Amino acid sequence: MIKSELVDALAERHPHLYQRDVERVVATVFDEISAALTRGDRVELRGFGAFSVKQREERQGRNPRTGETVSVPQKRVPFFKTGKELRERINVDFNPEA
């Protein structure tokens, strides 16, 4: 699902709201999550999961085309850990043997 599909699904479930208002709400939620992660804060949505930022240290990598060793600088990367309720909902009908 992409952002526009999410907006359409929410607008359909809540016909009393204007589409532009739903778009604004979705954009605001994403912007606030992004802003919090930029500040280094953790964002937890109970039952869904938690967004956080992890620090990756500088390391030596390899250029796959030339095989040359290159230095990869340290960086911060977003990380998402699913909540227990979401994991359970995803796996409720999952049966790998079926």
Phi, psi and omega per residue, in radians:
M1 nan 2.324 3.091
I2 -1.797 2.987 -3.033
K3 -0.977 -0.770 -3.125
S4 -1.138 -0.601 3.080
E5 -1.188 -0.646 3.076
L6 -1.103 -0.796 3.116
V7 -1.057 -0.783 3.140
D8 -1.086 -0.748 -3.136
A9 -1.126 -0.740 3.125
L10 -1.178 -0.703 3.118
A11 -1.120 -0.635 3.121
E12 -1.203 -0.677 3.139
R13 -1.291 -0.371 -3.113
H14 -2.244 1.296 -3.051
P15 -1.133 -0.286 3.122
H16 -1.328 -0.151 3.118
L17 -1.776 2.515 3.053
Y18 -1.276 2.565 3.124
Q19 -0.985 -0.755 -3.114
R20 -1.117 -0.551 3.100
D21 -1.241 -0.690 3.092
V22 -1.107 -0.758 3.102
E23 -1.031 -0.745 -3.129
R24 -1.136 -0.711 3.131
V25 -1.126 -0.823 -3.135
V26 -1.076 -0.786 3.138
A27 -1.101 -0.701 3.134
T28 -1.131 -0.740 3.125
V29 -1.074 -0.830 3.139
F30 -1.113 -0.706 3.125
D31 -1.098 -0.712 -3.138
E32 -1.196 -0.687 3.078
I33 -1.098 -0.788 3.121
S34 -1.070 -0.765 -3.138
A35 -1.107 -0.727 3.129
A36 -1.116 -0.747 3.128
L37 -1.158 -0.640 3.094
T38 -1.074 -0.644 3.095
R39 -1.325 -0.166 -3.115
G40 1.582 0.154 3.124
D41 -1.391 2.837 3.080
R42 -1.796 2.434 3.116
V43 -2.046 2.055 -3.118
E44 -2.010 2.204 3.065
L45 -1.969 1.780 -3.046
R46 -0.899 2.307 3.140
G47 1.448 -0.281 -3.124
F48 -1.860 -0.970 -3.139
G49 2.792 -3.064 -3.102
A50 -2.310 2.342 3.055
F51 -1.739 2.399 3.074
S52 -2.584 3.089 3.138
V53 -2.068 2.302 3.081
K54 -1.962 2.555 3.130
Q55 -1.680 2.175 3.040
R56 -1.818 2.195 -3.105
E57 -1.304 2.815 3.066
E58 -1.077 2.498 -3.124
R59 -2.637 2.951 3.068
Q60 -1.680 2.222 3.097
G61 -2.064 -3.064 -3.122
R62 -2.332 2.311 3.059
N63 -1.239 2.051 -3.065
P64 -1.162 -0.430 -3.112
R65 -1.359 -0.765 -3.051
T66 -1.832 -0.304 -3.080
G67 1.412 0.007 -3.107
E68 -1.249 2.445 3.081
T69 -1.340 2.311 3.128
V70 -2.265 2.669 3.108
S71 -1.559 2.192 3.099
V72 -1.780 2.054 -3.075
P73 -1.191 2.798 3.085
Q74 -1.175 2.657 -3.141
K75 -2.741 2.848 3.071
R76 -1.815 2.374 -3.123
V77 -2.257 2.504 3.094
P78 -1.252 2.597 -3.123
F79 -2.402 2.428 3.114
F80 -2.190 2.255 3.073
K81 -2.049 2.157 -3.102
T82 -1.197 2.620 3.070
G83 -1.456 2.823 -3.096
K84 -1.059 -0.752 -3.114
E85 -1.104 -0.717 3.106
L86 -1.128 -0.786 3.111
R87 -1.027 -0.731 -3.134
E88 -1.165 -0.707 3.136
R89 -1.136 -0.661 -3.138
I90 -1.187 -0.628 -3.038
N91 -1.695 0.090 -3.055
V92 -1.067 -0.690 -3.119
D93 -1.905 0.212 -3.080
F94 -1.438 2.161 3.084
N95 -2.397 1.781 -3.067
P96 -1.137 -0.313 -3.108
E97 -1.536 -0.183 -3.085
A98 -1.382 nan nan
